[in-house]
Amino acid sequence: MISYLDIMLYVQIALSGICMYRIIRGPTIPDRMVGIDIFGILVVGICAIIAIETEKSYILDIGIAWIILSFIGTLTLAKYLSGKKINE
């Protein structure tokens, strides 16, 4: 029998596919970056669902590391698009 967690996992995977379309076909770089940010959030959600289903907490650490790297990448791109150097 399919549980609610399985349904949520399938929905998250489907939404990830939609985000991948936005990343590949985005008309501008900021649109692609927004797609990457949303994809990162969905990956953390997938990690959380898998951690709940398997009862392995180290999967949450992977999700936390992913979201930290995504945040740093977003800040770096924002500084680059504003015309500033990264170390300013």
C-alpha positions in Angstrom: 0.0 0.0 0.0 1.2 3.5 -0.9 1.7 5.7 2.1 1.4 9.5 2.3 5.2 9.8 2.4 5.5 7.9 -0.9 3.0 10.2 -2.5 4.9 13.2 -1.3 8.1 11.7 -2.6 6.6 11.2 -6.0 5.3 14.8 -6.1 8.7 16.1 -5.1 10.4 14.2 -7.8 7.8 15.4 -10.4 8.4 19.0 -9.3 12.1 18.5 -9.5 11.6 17.5 -13.2 9.7 20.8 -13.8 12.6 22.7 -12.1 15.1 20.9 -14.4 13.1 22.2 -17.4 13.3 25.8 -16.0 17.1 25.4 -15.4 17.7 24.1 -19.0 15.3 26.3 -20.9 15.3 29.4 -18.7 15.5 32.5 -20.9 17.9 34.4 -18.6 20.5 33.6 -16.0 18.4 34.8 -13.1 15.6 32.6 -14.2 17.9 29.6 -14.2 19.3 30.6 -10.8 15.8 30.7 -9.3 15.2 27.2 -10.8 18.4 26.0 -9.2 17.3 27.4 -5.8 13.9 25.8 -6.0 15.6 22.5 -7.1 17.8 22.7 -4.0 14.8 23.2 -1.8 13.1 20.2 -3.4 16.2 18.0 -2.9 16.2 18.9 0.8 12.6 17.9 1.0 13.4 14.6 -0.7 16.2 14.0 1.7 13.9 14.7 4.6 11.2 12.3 3.3 13.8 9.5 2.7 15.3 10.1 6.2 11.9 9.7 7.7 11.1 6.5 5.7 14.5 4.9 6.3 15.0 6.3 9.9 18.6 7.2 8.9 19.4 10.7 10.2 22.7 11.2 8.3 20.6 11.8 5.2 19.4 15.1 6.7 23.1 16.1 7.0 23.3 15.7 3.2 20.3 18.0 2.8 21.7 20.6 5.1 25.1 20.6 3.3 23.2 20.9 0.0 21.2 23.9 1.1 24.3 25.7 2.5 26.1 25.3 -0.8 23.0 26.5 -2.7 22.9 29.6 -0.5 26.5 30.4 -1.1 26.1 29.9 -4.9 23.1 32.3 -4.9 25.1 35.0 -3.0 28.0 34.6 -5.4 25.8 34.9 -8.5 24.0 37.9 -7.0 27.3 39.7 -6.5 28.5 38.8 -9.9 25.3 40.0 -11.6 25.5 43.3 -9.6 28.9 43.9 -11.1 30.9 43.6 -7.9 33.9 41.4 -7.3 33.4 38.3 -5.1 35.8 39.6 -2.4 34.2 43.0 -2.1 
